[in-house]
Amino acid sequence: MNITDKELMAIEDRMSEEQVLIRKYRSYAEQCNDAQLKAVCNQVADKHQQHFNMLMGYLQ
């Protein structure tokens, strides 16, 4: 599959956004004292990691 330059830039932008969200939610999880809230933050971070990995798959 050939990706245009515009599509490549869009994918790279989304990947950057996903990385920011992963870091944010991991940080939130580290700061949580409540176990349930910590688990939710880690689940959200995991979901964004999946999004990142899917986008990375388009580039391979």
CHARMM-style PDB file with segment names, atoms N, HN, CA, C and O in Angstrom:
ATOM      1  N   MET     1       0.843  -1.172   0.000  1.00  0.00      PROA
ATOM      2  CA  MET     1       0.000   0.000   0.000  1.00  0.00      PROA
ATOM      3  C   MET     1       0.893   1.241   0.000  1.00  0.00      PROA
ATOM      4  O   MET     1       1.790   1.380   0.832  1.00  0.00      PROA
ATOM      5  N   ASN     2       0.633   2.117  -0.930  1.00  0.00      PROA
ATOM      6  HN  ASN     2      -0.096   2.004  -1.605  1.00  0.00      PROA
ATOM      7  CA  ASN     2       1.383   3.367  -0.998  1.00  0.00      PROA
ATOM      8  C   ASN     2       0.654   4.453  -0.217  1.00  0.00      PROA
ATOM      9  O   ASN     2      -0.553   4.645  -0.363  1.00  0.00      PROA
ATOM     10  N   ILE     3       1.409   5.152   0.610  1.00  0.00      PROA
ATOM     11  HN  ILE     3       2.390   4.996   0.729  1.00  0.00      PROA
ATOM     12  CA  ILE     3       0.851   6.222   1.429  1.00  0.00      PROA
ATOM     13  C   ILE     3       1.358   7.546   0.874  1.00  0.00      PROA
ATOM     14  O   ILE     3       2.551   7.711   0.621  1.00  0.00      PROA
ATOM     15  N   THR     4       0.437   8.487   0.688  1.00  0.00      PROA
ATOM     16  HN  THR     4      -0.533   8.353   0.894  1.00  0.00      PROA
ATOM     17  CA  THR     4       0.835   9.803   0.198  1.00  0.00      PROA
ATOM     18  C   THR     4       1.543  10.563   1.316  1.00  0.00      PROA
ATOM     19  O   THR     4       1.455  10.196   2.487  1.00  0.00      PROA
ATOM     20  N   ASP     5       2.239  11.617   0.939  1.00  0.00      PROA
ATOM     21  HN  ASP     5       2.311  11.916  -0.013  1.00  0.00      PROA
ATOM     22  CA  ASP     5       2.925  12.440   1.938  1.00  0.00      PROA
ATOM     23  C   ASP     5       1.923  13.030   2.932  1.00  0.00      PROA
ATOM     24  O   ASP     5       2.201  13.108   4.129  1.00  0.00      PROA
ATOM     25  N   LYS     6       0.772  13.438   2.435  1.00  0.00      PROA
ATOM     26  HN  LYS     6       0.546  13.374   1.463  1.00  0.00      PROA
ATOM     27  CA  LYS     6      -0.257  14.016   3.303  1.00  0.00      PROA
ATOM     28  C   LYS     6      -0.764  12.982   4.301  1.00  0.00      PROA
ATOM     29  O   LYS     6      -0.942  13.293   5.478  1.00  0.00      PROA
ATOM     30  N   GLU     7      -0.997  11.762   3.842  1.00  0.00      PROA
ATOM     31  HN  GLU     7      -0.852  11.509   2.885  1.00  0.00      PROA
ATOM     32  CA  GLU     7      -1.444  10.692   4.725  1.00  0.00      PROA
ATOM     33  C   GLU     7      -0.369  10.347   5.752  1.00  0.00      PROA
ATOM     34  O   GLU     7      -0.673  10.100   6.919  1.00  0.00      PROA
ATOM     35  N   LEU     8       0.878  10.332   5.315  1.00  0.00      PROA
ATOM     36  HN  LEU     8       1.125  10.532   4.367  1.00  0.00      PROA
ATOM     37  CA  LEU     8       1.991  10.039   6.216  1.00  0.00      PROA
ATOM     38  C   LEU     8       2.075  11.088   7.319  1.00  0.00      PROA
ATOM     39  O   LEU     8       2.264  10.755   8.489  1.00  0.00      PROA
ATOM     40  N   MET     9       1.934  12.347   6.943  1.00  0.00      PROA
ATOM     41  HN  MET     9       1.780  12.618   5.993  1.00  0.00      PROA
ATOM     42  CA  MET     9       1.973  13.420   7.943  1.00  0.00      PROA
ATOM     43  C   MET     9       0.811  13.288   8.927  1.00  0.00      PROA
ATOM     44  O   MET     9       0.988  13.512  10.124  1.00  0.00      PROA
ATOM     45  N   ALA    10      -0.369  12.926   8.436  1.00  0.00      PROA
ATOM     46  HN  ALA    10      -0.513  12.744   7.464  1.00  0.00      PROA
ATOM     47  CA  ALA    10      -1.529  12.760   9.312  1.00  0.00      PROA
ATOM     48  C   ALA    10      -1.302  11.604  10.290  1.00  0.00      PROA
ATOM     49  O   ALA    10      -1.618  11.719  11.474  1.00  0.00      PROA
ATOM     50  N   ILE    11      -0.759  10.502   9.799  1.00  0.00      PROA
ATOM     51  HN  ILE    11      -0.502  10.408   8.838  1.00  0.00      PROA
ATOM     52  CA  ILE    11      -0.479   9.356  10.667  1.00  0.00      PROA
ATOM     53  C   ILE    11       0.550   9.731  11.727  1.00  0.00      PROA
ATOM     54  O   ILE    11       0.395   9.395  12.901  1.00  0.00      PROA
ATOM     55  N   GLU    12       1.599  10.427  11.305  1.00  0.00      PROA
ATOM     56  HN  GLU    12       1.725  10.700  10.352  1.00  0.00      PROA
ATOM     57  CA  GLU    12       2.630  10.841  12.257  1.00  0.00      PROA
ATOM     58  C   GLU    12       2.063  11.787  13.310  1.00  0.00      PROA
ATOM     59  O   GLU    12       2.428  11.700  14.483  1.00  0.00      PROA
ATOM     60  N   ASP    13       1.170  12.691  12.900  1.00  0.00      PROA
ATOM     61  HN  ASP    13       0.873  12.762  11.947  1.00  0.00      PROA
ATOM     62  CA  ASP    13       0.529  13.597  13.859  1.00  0.00      PROA
ATOM     63  C   ASP    13      -0.292  12.813  14.873  1.00  0.00      PROA
ATOM     64  O   ASP    13      -0.208  13.070  16.074  1.00  0.00      PROA
ATOM     65  N   ARG    14      -1.087  11.858  14.393  1.00  0.00      PROA
ATOM     66  HN  ARG    14      -1.155  11.649  13.417  1.00  0.00      PROA
ATOM     67  CA  ARG    14      -1.909  11.050  15.303  1.00  0.00      PROA
ATOM     68  C   ARG    14      -1.027  10.239  16.240  1.00  0.00      PROA
ATOM     69  O   ARG    14      -1.351  10.087  17.418  1.00  0.00      PROA
ATOM     70  N   MET    15       0.089   9.714  15.728  1.00  0.00      PROA
ATOM     71  HN  MET    15       0.352   9.837  14.771  1.00  0.00      PROA
ATOM     72  CA  MET    15       0.995   8.938  16.577  1.00  0.00      PROA
ATOM     73  C   MET    15       1.567   9.811  17.689  1.00  0.00      PROA
ATOM     74  O   MET    15       1.684   9.369  18.832  1.00  0.00      PROA
ATOM     75  N   SER    16       1.918  11.038  17.357  1.00  0.00      PROA
ATOM     76  HN  SER    16       1.823  11.397  16.429  1.00  0.00      PROA
ATOM     77  CA  SER    16       2.433  11.967  18.369  1.00  0.00      PROA
ATOM     78  C   SER    16       1.376  12.244  19.423  1.00  0.00      PROA
ATOM     79  O   SER    16       1.673  12.279  20.618  1.00  0.00      PROA
ATOM     80  N   GLU    17       0.134  12.443  18.974  1.00  0.00      PROA
ATOM     81  HN  GLU    17      -0.107  12.414  18.004  1.00  0.00      PROA
ATOM     82  CA  GLU    17      -0.956  12.680  19.922  1.00  0.00      PROA
ATOM     83  C   GLU    17      -1.174  11.472  20.823  1.00  0.00      PROA
ATOM     84  O   GLU    17      -1.399  11.621  22.024  1.00  0.00      PROA
ATOM     85  N   GLU    18      -1.110  10.293  20.255  1.00  0.00      PROA
ATOM     86  HN  GLU    18      -0.927  10.171  19.279  1.00  0.00      PROA
ATOM     87  CA  GLU    18      -1.284   9.077  21.053  1.00  0.00      PROA
ATOM     88  C   GLU    18      -0.169   8.946  22.089  1.00  0.00      PROA
ATOM     89  O   GLU    18      -0.425   8.554  23.227  1.00  0.00      PROA
ATOM     90  N   GLN    19       1.064   9.269  21.704  1.00  0.00      PROA
ATOM     91  HN  GLN    19       1.272   9.587  20.780  1.00  0.00      PROA
ATOM     92  CA  GLN    19       2.174   9.188  22.650  1.00  0.00      PROA
ATOM     93  C   GLN    19       1.970  10.142  23.820  1.00  0.00      PROA
ATOM     94  O   GLN    19       2.257   9.796  24.965  1.00  0.00      PROA
ATOM     95  N   VAL    20       1.476  11.334  23.533  1.00  0.00      PROA
ATOM     96  HN  VAL    20       1.242  11.615  22.603  1.00  0.00      PROA
ATOM     97  CA  VAL    20       1.204  12.306  24.601  1.00  0.00      PROA
ATOM     98  C   VAL    20       0.147  11.750  25.553  1.00  0.00      PROA
ATOM     99  O   VAL    20       0.292  11.834  26.773  1.00  0.00      PROA
ATOM    100  N   LEU    21      -0.904  11.189  24.991  1.00  0.00      PROA
ATOM    101  HN  LEU    21      -1.022  11.121  24.000  1.00  0.00      PROA
ATOM    102  CA  LEU    21      -1.979  10.640  25.826  1.00  0.00      PROA
ATOM    103  C   LEU    21      -1.499   9.449  26.652  1.00  0.00      PROA
ATOM    104  O   LEU    21      -1.888   9.302  27.811  1.00  0.00      PROA
ATOM    105  N   ILE    22      -0.663   8.607  26.070  1.00  0.00      PROA
ATOM    106  HN  ILE    22      -0.346   8.727  25.129  1.00  0.00      PROA
ATOM    107  CA  ILE    22      -0.105   7.468  26.816  1.00  0.00      PROA
ATOM    108  C   ILE    22       0.683   7.979  28.022  1.00  0.00      PROA
ATOM    109  O   ILE    22       0.498   7.500  29.140  1.00  0.00      PROA
ATOM    110  N   ARG    23       1.555   8.947  27.789  1.00  0.00      PROA
ATOM    111  HN  ARG    23       1.705   9.337  26.880  1.00  0.00      PROA
ATOM    112  CA  ARG    23       2.363   9.496  28.888  1.00  0.00      PROA
ATOM    113  C   ARG    23       1.483  10.150  29.959  1.00  0.00      PROA
ATOM    114  O   ARG    23       1.715   9.970  31.155  1.00  0.00      PROA
ATOM    115  N   LYS    24       0.477  10.908  29.523  1.00  0.00      PROA
ATOM    116  HN  LYS    24       0.288  11.055  28.552  1.00  0.00      PROA
ATOM    117  CA  LYS    24      -0.418  11.576  30.476  1.00  0.00      PROA
ATOM    118  C   LYS    24      -1.120  10.573  31.376  1.00  0.00      PROA
ATOM    119  O   LYS    24      -1.107  10.707  32.600  1.00  0.00      PROA
ATOM    120  N   TYR    25      -1.732   9.565  30.763  1.00  0.00      PROA
ATOM    121  HN  TYR    25      -1.742   9.456  29.769  1.00  0.00      PROA
ATOM    122  CA  TYR    25      -2.503   8.616  31.567  1.00  0.00      PROA
ATOM    123  C   TYR    25      -1.620   7.729  32.425  1.00  0.00      PROA
ATOM    124  O   TYR    25      -2.036   7.320  33.510  1.00  0.00      PROA
ATOM    125  N   ARG    26      -0.412   7.419  31.971  1.00  0.00      PROA
ATOM    126  HN  ARG    26      -0.074   7.751  31.090  1.00  0.00      PROA
ATOM    127  CA  ARG    26       0.521   6.673  32.839  1.00  0.00      PROA
ATOM    128  C   ARG    26       0.901   7.540  34.042  1.00  0.00      PROA
ATOM    129  O   ARG    26       0.998   7.056  35.170  1.00  0.00      PROA
ATOM    130  N   SER    27       1.112   8.827  33.776  1.00  0.00      PROA
ATOM    131  HN  SER    27       1.032   9.220  32.860  1.00  0.00      PROA
ATOM    132  CA  SER    27       1.440   9.746  34.865  1.00  0.00      PROA
ATOM    133  C   SER    27       0.276   9.868  35.847  1.00  0.00      PROA
ATOM    134  O   SER    27       0.476   9.850  37.061  1.00  0.00      PROA
ATOM    135  N   TYR    28      -0.940   9.994  35.315  1.00  0.00      PROA
ATOM    136  HN  TYR    28      -1.102  10.009  34.328  1.00  0.00      PROA
ATOM    137  CA  TYR    28      -2.114  10.052  36.184  1.00  0.00      PROA
ATOM    138  C   TYR    28      -2.199   8.796  37.046  1.00  0.00      PROA
ATOM    139  O   TYR    28      -2.477   8.870  38.243  1.00  0.00      PROA
ATOM    140  N   ALA    29      -1.957   7.647  36.425  1.00  0.00      PROA
ATOM    141  HN  ALA    29      -1.730   7.587  35.453  1.00  0.00      PROA
ATOM    142  CA  ALA    29      -2.035   6.382  37.165  1.00  0.00      PROA
ATOM    143  C   ALA    29      -1.021   6.348  38.306  1.00  0.00      PROA
ATOM    144  O   ALA    29      -1.316   5.865  39.399  1.00  0.00      PROA
ATOM    145  N   GLU    30       0.180   6.869  38.038  1.00  0.00      PROA
ATOM    146  HN  GLU    30       0.420   7.261  37.151  1.00  0.00      PROA
ATOM    147  CA  GLU    30       1.219   6.884  39.075  1.00  0.00      PROA
ATOM    148  C   GLU    30       0.826   7.775  40.253  1.00  0.00      PROA
ATOM    149  O   GLU    30       1.224   7.523  41.391  1.00  0.00      PROA
ATOM    150  N   GLN    31       0.050   8.807  39.975  1.00  0.00      PROA
ATOM    151  HN  GLN    31      -0.273   9.011  39.051  1.00  0.00      PROA
ATOM    152  CA  GLN    31      -0.324   9.763  41.018  1.00  0.00      PROA
ATOM    153  C   GLN    31      -1.557   9.332  41.811  1.00  0.00      PROA
ATOM    154  O   GLN    31      -1.849   9.896  42.865  1.00  0.00      PROA
ATOM    155  N   CYS    32      -2.273   8.341  41.306  1.00  0.00      PROA
ATOM    156  HN  CYS    32      -2.036   7.883  40.449  1.00  0.00      PROA
ATOM    157  CA  CYS    32      -3.519   7.911  41.952  1.00  0.00      PROA
ATOM    158  C   CYS    32      -3.248   7.102  43.205  1.00  0.00      PROA
ATOM    159  O   CYS    32      -2.372   6.238  43.240  1.00  0.00      PROA
ATOM    160  N   ASN    33      -4.023   7.405  44.227  1.00  0.00      PROA
ATOM    161  HN  ASN    33      -4.735   8.107  44.199  1.00  0.00      PROA
ATOM    162  CA  ASN    33      -3.993   6.604  45.440  1.00  0.00      PROA
ATOM    163  C   ASN    33      -5.117   5.582  45.435  1.00  0.00      PROA
ATOM    164  O   ASN    33      -5.038   4.557  46.113  1.00  0.00      PROA
ATOM    165  N   ASP    34      -6.153   5.862  44.675  1.00  0.00      PROA
ATOM    166  HN  ASP    34      -6.217   6.695  44.124  1.00  0.00      PROA
ATOM    167  CA  ASP    34      -7.309   4.984  44.566  1.00  0.00      PROA
ATOM    168  C   ASP    34      -7.017   3.889  43.534  1.00  0.00      PROA
ATOM    169  O   ASP    34      -6.705   4.187  42.381  1.00  0.00      PROA
ATOM    170  N   ALA    35      -7.117   2.643  43.944  1.00  0.00      PROA
ATOM    171  HN  ALA    35      -7.371   2.401  44.881  1.00  0.00      PROA
ATOM    172  CA  ALA    35      -6.766   1.514  43.075  1.00  0.00      PROA
ATOM    173  C   ALA    35      -7.662   1.439  41.839  1.00  0.00      PROA
ATOM    174  O   ALA    35      -7.186   1.121  40.749  1.00  0.00      PROA
ATOM    175  N   GLN    36      -8.938   1.724  41.999  1.00  0.00      PROA
ATOM    176  HN  GLN    36      -9.325   1.982  42.884  1.00  0.00      PROA
ATOM    177  CA  GLN    36      -9.849   1.649  40.849  1.00  0.00      PROA
ATOM    178  C   GLN    36      -9.544   2.738  39.834  1.00  0.00      PROA
ATOM    179  O   GLN    36      -9.533   2.487  38.629  1.00  0.00      PROA
ATOM    180  N   LEU    37      -9.298   3.934  40.315  1.00  0.00      PROA
ATOM    181  HN  LEU    37      -9.307   4.138  41.294  1.00  0.00      PROA
ATOM    182  CA  LEU    37      -8.971   5.036  39.420  1.00  0.00      PROA
ATOM    183  C   LEU    37      -7.637   4.783  38.716  1.00  0.00      PROA
ATOM    184  O   LEU    37      -7.484   5.083  37.532  1.00  0.00      PROA
ATOM    185  N   LYS    38      -6.682   4.233  39.451  1.00  0.00      PROA
ATOM    186  HN  LYS    38      -6.806   3.989  40.413  1.00  0.00      PROA
ATOM    187  CA  LYS    38      -5.388   3.888  38.875  1.00  0.00      PROA
ATOM    188  C   LYS    38      -5.573   2.870  37.760  1.00  0.00      PROA
ATOM    189  O   LYS    38      -4.936   2.981  36.713  1.00  0.00      PROA
ATOM    190  N   ALA    39      -6.431   1.884  37.967  1.00  0.00      PROA
ATOM    191  HN  ALA    39      -6.949   1.793  38.818  1.00  0.00      PROA
ATOM    192  CA  ALA    39      -6.691   0.855  36.957  1.00  0.00      PROA
ATOM    193  C   ALA    39      -7.331   1.465  35.716  1.00  0.00      PROA
ATOM    194  O   ALA    39      -6.979   1.108  34.592  1.00  0.00      PROA
ATOM    195  N   VAL    40      -8.269   2.383  35.920  1.00  0.00      PROA
ATOM    196  HN  VAL    40      -8.555   2.673  36.834  1.00  0.00      PROA
ATOM    197  CA  VAL    40      -8.924   3.045  34.781  1.00  0.00      PROA
ATOM    198  C   VAL    40      -7.906   3.838  33.971  1.00  0.00      PROA
ATOM    199  O   VAL    40      -7.907   3.776  32.741  1.00  0.00      PROA
ATOM    200  N   CYS    41      -7.048   4.574  34.645  1.00  0.00      PROA
ATOM    201  HN  CYS    41      -7.048   4.624  35.644  1.00  0.00      PROA
ATOM    202  CA  CYS    41      -6.017   5.362  33.948  1.00  0.00      PROA
ATOM    203  C   CYS    41      -5.099   4.444  33.140  1.00  0.00      PROA
ATOM    204  O   CYS    41      -4.743   4.764  32.005  1.00  0.00      PROA
ATOM    205  N   ASN    42      -4.721   3.318  33.714  1.00  0.00      PROA
ATOM    206  HN  ASN    42      -5.010   3.058  34.636  1.00  0.00      PROA
ATOM    207  CA  ASN    42      -3.864   2.376  32.985  1.00  0.00      PROA
ATOM    208  C   ASN    42      -4.601   1.742  31.811  1.00  0.00      PROA
ATOM    209  O   ASN    42      -3.995   1.480  30.772  1.00  0.00      PROA
ATOM    210  N   GLN    43      -5.891   1.495  31.961  1.00  0.00      PROA
ATOM    211  HN  GLN    43      -6.384   1.708  32.805  1.00  0.00      PROA
ATOM    212  CA  GLN    43      -6.677   0.942  30.854  1.00  0.00      PROA
ATOM    213  C   GLN    43      -6.760   1.939  29.698  1.00  0.00      PROA
ATOM    214  O   GLN    43      -6.654   1.560  28.532  1.00  0.00      PROA
ATOM    215  N   VAL    44      -6.948   3.203  30.030  1.00  0.00      PROA
ATOM    216  HN  VAL    44      -7.034   3.511  30.978  1.00  0.00      PROA
ATOM    217  CA  VAL    44      -7.007   4.238  28.991  1.00  0.00      PROA
ATOM    218  C   VAL    44      -5.641   4.345  28.299  1.00  0.00      PROA
ATOM    219  O   VAL    44      -5.574   4.449  27.074  1.00  0.00      PROA
ATOM    220  N   ALA    45      -4.573   4.319  29.067  1.00  0.00      PROA
ATOM    221  HN  ALA    45      -4.628   4.235  30.062  1.00  0.00      PROA
ATOM    222  CA  ALA    45      -3.230   4.369  28.487  1.00  0.00      PROA
ATOM    223  C   ALA    45      -2.998   3.161  27.575  1.00  0.00      PROA
ATOM    224  O   ALA    45      -2.412   3.296  26.501  1.00  0.00      PROA
ATOM    225  N   ASP    46      -3.453   1.993  28.002  1.00  0.00      PROA
ATOM    226  HN  ASP    46      -3.928   1.884  28.875  1.00  0.00      PROA
ATOM    227  CA  ASP    46      -3.307   0.782  27.186  1.00  0.00      PROA
ATOM    228  C   ASP    46      -4.060   0.912  25.869  1.00  0.00      PROA
ATOM    229  O   ASP    46      -3.572   0.475  24.827  1.00  0.00      PROA
ATOM    230  N   LYS    47      -5.249   1.512  25.910  1.00  0.00      PROA
ATOM    231  HN  LYS    47      -5.646   1.868  26.756  1.00  0.00      PROA
ATOM    232  CA  LYS    47      -6.050   1.694  24.702  1.00  0.00      PROA
ATOM    233  C   LYS    47      -5.337   2.639  23.730  1.00  0.00      PROA
ATOM    234  O   LYS    47      -5.331   2.404  22.522  1.00  0.00      PROA
ATOM    235  N   HSD    48      -4.742   3.697  24.258  1.00  0.00      PROA
ATOM    236  HN  HSD    48      -4.747   3.888  25.240  1.00  0.00      PROA
ATOM    237  CA  HSD    48      -3.996   4.613  23.396  1.00  0.00      PROA
ATOM    238  C   HSD    48      -2.734   3.950  22.852  1.00  0.00      PROA
ATOM    239  O   HSD    48      -2.298   4.259  21.743  1.00  0.00      PROA
ATOM    240  N   GLN    49      -2.146   3.039  23.628  1.00  0.00      PROA
ATOM    241  HN  GLN    49      -2.500   2.788  24.529  1.00  0.00      PROA
ATOM    242  CA  GLN    49      -0.999   2.276  23.130  1.00  0.00      PROA
ATOM    243  C   GLN    49      -1.422   1.397  21.959  1.00  0.00      PROA
ATOM    244  O   GLN    49      -0.685   1.263  20.981  1.00  0.00      PROA
ATOM    245  N   GLN    50      -2.599   0.804  22.056  1.00  0.00      PROA
ATOM    246  HN  GLN    50      -3.197   0.913  22.850  1.00  0.00      PROA
ATOM    247  CA  GLN    50      -3.121  -0.004  20.952  1.00  0.00      PROA
ATOM    248  C   GLN    50      -3.329   0.854  19.704  1.00  0.00      PROA
ATOM    249  O   GLN    50      -3.011   0.432  18.592  1.00  0.00      PROA
ATOM    250  N   HSD    51      -3.862   2.058  19.895  1.00  0.00      PROA
ATOM    251  HN  HSD    51      -4.121   2.401  20.798  1.00  0.00      PROA
ATOM    252  CA  HSD    51      -4.049   2.971  18.767  1.00  0.00      PROA
ATOM    253  C   HSD    51      -2.703   3.291  18.118  1.00  0.00      PROA
ATOM    254  O   HSD    51      -2.568   3.275  16.895  1.00  0.00      PROA
ATOM    255  N   PHE    52      -1.703   3.584  18.970  1.00  0.00      PROA
ATOM    256  HN  PHE    52      -1.812   3.596  19.964  1.00  0.00      PROA
ATOM    257  CA  PHE    52      -0.367   3.895  18.466  1.00  0.00      PROA
ATOM    258  C   PHE    52       0.189   2.716  17.665  1.00  0.00      PROA
ATOM    259  O   PHE    52       0.733   2.898  16.576  1.00  0.00      PROA
ATOM    260  N   ASN    53       0.049   1.510  18.214  1.00  0.00      PROA
ATOM    261  HN  ASN    53      -0.392   1.362  19.099  1.00  0.00      PROA
ATOM    262  CA  ASN    53       0.570   0.330  17.549  1.00  0.00      PROA
ATOM    263  C   ASN    53      -0.129   0.088  16.220  1.00  0.00      PROA
ATOM    264  O   ASN    53       0.507  -0.323  15.250  1.00  0.00      PROA
ATOM    265  N   MET    54      -1.429   0.339  16.169  1.00  0.00      PROA
ATOM    266  HN  MET    54      -1.946   0.673  16.958  1.00  0.00      PROA
ATOM    267  CA  MET    54      -2.166   0.187  14.920  1.00  0.00      PROA
ATOM    268  C   MET    54      -1.658   1.168  13.865  1.00  0.00      PROA
ATOM    269  O   MET    54      -1.459   0.802  12.706  1.00  0.00      PROA
ATOM    270  N   LEU    55      -1.452   2.418  14.281  1.00  0.00      PROA
ATOM    271  HN  LEU    55      -1.614   2.715  15.222  1.00  0.00      PROA
ATOM    272  CA  LEU    55      -0.927   3.413  13.347  1.00  0.00      PROA
ATOM    273  C   LEU    55       0.475   3.031  12.882  1.00  0.00      PROA
ATOM    274  O   LEU    55       0.811   3.203  11.710  1.00  0.00      PROA
ATOM    275  N   MET    56       1.285   2.517  13.787  1.00  0.00      PROA
ATOM    276  HN  MET    56       1.013   2.377  14.739  1.00  0.00      PROA
ATOM    277  CA  MET    56       2.632   2.083  13.424  1.00  0.00      PROA
ATOM    278  C   MET    56       2.558   0.981  12.377  1.00  0.00      PROA
ATOM    279  O   MET    56       3.404   0.906  11.486  1.00  0.00      PROA
ATOM    280  N   GLY    57       1.553   0.132  12.487  1.00  0.00      PROA
ATOM    281  HN  GLY    57       0.866   0.193  13.211  1.00  0.00      PROA
ATOM    282  CA  GLY    57       1.375  -0.947  11.519  1.00  0.00      PROA
ATOM    283  C   GLY    57       1.171  -0.440  10.097  1.00  0.00      PROA
ATOM    284  O   GLY    57       1.569  -1.096   9.135  1.00  0.00      PROA
ATOM    285  N   TYR    58       0.552   0.727   9.969  1.00  0.00      PROA
ATOM    286  HN  TYR    58       0.229   1.260  10.751  1.00  0.00      PROA
ATOM    287  CA  TYR    58       0.352   1.305   8.636  1.00  0.00      PROA
ATOM    288  C   TYR    58       1.671   1.726   7.995  1.00  0.00      PROA
ATOM    289  O   TYR    58       1.781   1.820   6.773  1.00  0.00      PROA
ATOM    290  N   LEU    59       2.659   1.975   8.834  1.00  0.00      PROA
ATOM    291  HN  LEU    59       2.570   1.899   9.827  1.00  0.00      PROA
ATOM    292  CA  LEU    59       3.941   2.444   8.321  1.00  0.00      PROA
ATOM    293  C   LEU    59       4.921   1.323   8.010  1.00  0.00      PROA
ATOM    294  O   LEU    59       5.971   1.557   7.412  1.00  0.00      PROA
ATOM    295  N   GLN    60       4.579   0.111   8.415  1.00  0.00      PROA
ATOM    296  HN  GLN    60       3.726  -0.079   8.901  1.00  0.00      PROA
ATOM    297  CA  GLN    60       5.495  -1.023   8.199  1.00  0.00      PROA
ATOM    298  C   GLN    60       5.204  -1.729   6.906  1.00  0.00      PROA
ATOM    299  OT1 GLN    60       5.878  -2.702   6.568  1.00  0.00      PROA
TER     300      GLN     60
END
